[in-house]
Amino acid sequence: MAMAPDPPGAAPTLIGSVQRALRLLEAVGAHHGGAPAKQLARETGLPLATAYHLLRTLVHEGYLRRQQGVFVLGEAARRLAADGAVQNRPGSDRTPDQPPRPLPSPAADGAARLGPPSGHGTGRTG
């Protein structure tokens, strides 16, 4: 299904958390030897707690890896950068010529039942 374009003159609908996660990916990619969370938060202008939550999610999804206290690009990010990249997530049987499957709704995957992340709202920064 094709995405409908935004009406002329209308502001595009943007998802802030996606923008912040992409900024973190770009910042990590700029450091060939990796960078610690505090440095990435500073460089992207994100609060440290937000950076930690997004970094943890990106690690979980395989876009980043954490090694020796720094974050480096993961295999999923490398696949995206490769020519002819195909989404290769666990359980995916998609071939390059097939469109991606739609994401499940939050209620379908149980996200609606999840509480706040561990440490959320406790004032802890890491």
C-alpha positions in Angstrom: 0.0 0.0 0.0 1.4 3.4 -1.0 1.8 6.2 1.5 -0.5 9.1 0.8 1.4 12.3 0.3 0.9 15.2 2.7 -1.5 17.8 1.2 0.2 20.8 -0.5 1.1 23.4 2.1 0.4 21.1 5.0 3.1 20.4 7.6 4.3 16.8 7.2 3.4 14.3 10.0 6.6 13.5 11.7 7.3 11.1 14.6 9.7 12.7 17.0 11.0 9.5 18.5 12.0 8.2 15.1 13.8 11.4 14.3 15.7 11.2 17.6 16.6 7.5 17.0 17.9 8.4 13.5 20.0 11.2 15.0 21.6 8.7 17.4 22.3 6.3 14.5 24.0 9.1 12.6 26.0 10.1 15.6 27.2 6.5 16.2 28.0 6.2 12.5 30.3 9.3 12.8 32.5 7.5 15.4 34.3 4.6 13.8 35.5 3.3 17.2 32.2 3.9 18.9 31.0 6.4 21.4 29.6 6.3 24.9 26.0 7.2 25.6 26.8 10.5 27.4 28.8 11.7 24.4 26.0 10.7 22.0 23.4 12.4 24.1 25.5 15.6 24.1 26.1 15.5 20.4 22.4 14.9 19.5 21.1 17.4 22.1 19.0 14.6 23.8 18.4 14.2 27.5 20.6 11.4 28.8 17.6 9.3 29.9 16.0 9.6 26.4 19.3 8.7 24.7 19.6 5.6 27.0 16.1 4.4 26.2 16.6 4.9 22.4 20.1 3.3 22.4 18.8 0.3 24.4 16.0 -0.1 21.8 18.4 0.2 18.9 20.6 -2.4 20.4 17.6 -4.7 21.0 16.7 -4.4 17.3 20.2 -5.0 16.1 20.9 -1.5 14.7 23.6 -0.9 17.3 25.9 -3.0 19.5 27.4 -2.1 22.8 30.9 -3.2 23.3 33.4 -2.2 26.0 31.1 0.7 27.1 30.6 2.3 23.7 28.0 2.0 21.0 28.9 0.9 17.5 26.7 0.2 14.4 25.1 -3.2 14.4 24.4 -5.7 11.7 20.9 -4.4 11.0 22.4 -0.9 10.2 25.0 -2.5 8.0 22.3 -4.3 6.1 20.5 -1.1 5.5 23.6 0.5 4.1 24.3 -2.5 1.8 23.0 -2.4 -1.8 19.9 -4.5 -2.3 19.3 -4.7 1.5 16.4 -6.9 2.5 14.8 -6.8 5.9 16.3 -9.8 7.6 14.7 -9.8 11.1 14.0 -12.9 13.0 10.9 -14.6 11.6 11.1 -12.7 8.3 10.8 -14.9 5.2 10.5 -11.9 2.8 12.4 -11.8 -0.4 13.8 -8.6 -2.0 10.8 -8.2 -4.4 8.2 -8.4 -1.7 6.9 -5.3 0.0 7.4 -5.2 3.8 4.6 -6.5 6.0 2.7 -3.9 7.9 3.7 -3.5 11.5 1.2 -5.0 14.1 -0.9 -2.6 16.1 0.3 -1.9 19.6 -2.7 -3.8 21.0 -1.8 -6.8 18.9 1.7 -7.1 20.1 1.0 -6.4 23.7 2.7 -3.0 23.8 -0.4 -1.5 25.2 0.0 -3.6 28.3 3.6 -2.6 28.9 4.4 -0.2 31.7 7.1 2.4 31.7 10.7 1.2 31.0 12.8 0.2 34.0 14.0 3.3 35.9 11.6 5.6 34.1 10.7 8.5 36.2 13.1 7.6 39.0 15.6 10.3 38.2 18.3 7.7 37.5 20.5 8.5 34.5 22.3 5.3 34.0 
